[in-house]
Each structure stands twice: as structure tokens, then as C-alpha cells.
Amino acid sequence: GDRRRLPGHLGSGGIPEAACTAGTAYTGGVAGSAGREVLNPSVLWPNRRVRVTHEEQGAVYEITLRGAPPASLTARFPAITWHSAPAATILSRRDADPADVDSLIEHLRSVGITPLEVHASSRSYEFRIEGRLSDSTLRYMQWAARLDQERTVMRVAATPTELRMILHELADNGIGIDHLVCHLP
């Protein structure tokens, strides 16, 4: 999906005010402004006159946290679910060409490793591998590597107003956000 960087703190901009576009992911920081991306009902229902106010537009948000959500948040939003995302090794390379990617995939297959996720943008690639790979395996892969600690993934259906409340509460409790992904219902 489309990725947009957010400022690292709330003070530099408002929390996104509009419902998301399918597959939109916001990364970094706690919250910020990525412009106005308003869900367009006329695209979803081209043969109908539909009026949806901004506050009625909701989506399902998957928010990966650096820490556990505060109990006050889960009490205010009982529909929030969460699970732990295991520690992972991130293999990355900038300016990778297709041969580099093919070679890494072949190396991973040869040792029986299946990536959890693959992210690509402008010739930069990241492969997320569950757990910590050994030093010898990392040398064999020949890509830059870092260990990503265990994270908490929170999932909630919310309107933009509710999302702002959730993000403010996370920020007020010092909970950092690794990334936020929006899924349209």
C-alpha cells in the first residue's frame, strides 16, 4: 500500500482528520498530518447519491505500538483487540536490483525461512523474518540486518474522531507508534 511518513510527535501537526484510503499506511512517530484523504462515497457507490459526513466515516485501524496499550484506553474502547508481534530480524537493502532480491529469496528458501512480510519502495527492500537469525545465517544472506523487538499490535474499528482520541491517549501515556495501517470496512 501507499506509505506516508508522519512527524515524530503530536506537536508538529494534527492527527489525520479523514478516513483512510484502502491500504494506506502511516509510519513513524505518534501522529501527524498527511493531508486530507477523504473517502469518496461517489467512487464506492457510483450509481447512488450518498452523503456521508466526515464523522460517520470509519475504518479498521491496525496500530503497532512500542509498548502495551494503557488499561484506560481498553476500558474506553472495549472493541480494541491486541496481540503480540514476535521479535523479528529485518533484512534490508537500498538500491537493490531484481537479481539481489532473487538471490536473497533463494538464500532464504535454501535454509527453510519464509519471510513474514516484504516491503518494497523505489528499489529499497525490507524482509521481515520471525525471530533472531544467527550470525552465520546473516553473513550468508549478505544483506544489512537489524533486530526489531517484540511489539503490540492493536486493532480497532473507529471513526476519525475516535482515532484522534486513541492516538492522543497513547501519546499522553508515552506509548510510541511503530506504524498505523488503515483497512476500509
C-alpha angles and dihedrals in degrees: 000000000000114000127204127183119234128204115263096248143029095249095072098062147341125284111262104281100198133069114261134262115242111282096007114154126190116201136195133018127030101280143330146148122294096170128262111311103173119186106243110221092191088065092050095044106024095169097050138068102236127177116192118172119222093251093053094057110099137173140178113262126200109199120187109208135199093224137006122302112257117258090238090062095050089047092053093044108034091175090069113112126187142182137181119260108212124240110275141193113234115208111196142173133177119214092019116167124210091264090057091051092046090050093051092047090051091049091050092049092048091061095039098252122146116192118236091214140359122205122191133179132156096343093314117117136189124189115194112209122188114247132357118312119218120253091249091052091049091051089050091052092053094206130115110268138195133174116241111204124229113288137194116238114205122194124194139160106227146155118238090262092052090047090054090051091049093048092047091051091049090050093046088054093048094246111152123215121225093188144333123217123192121211118189114226 
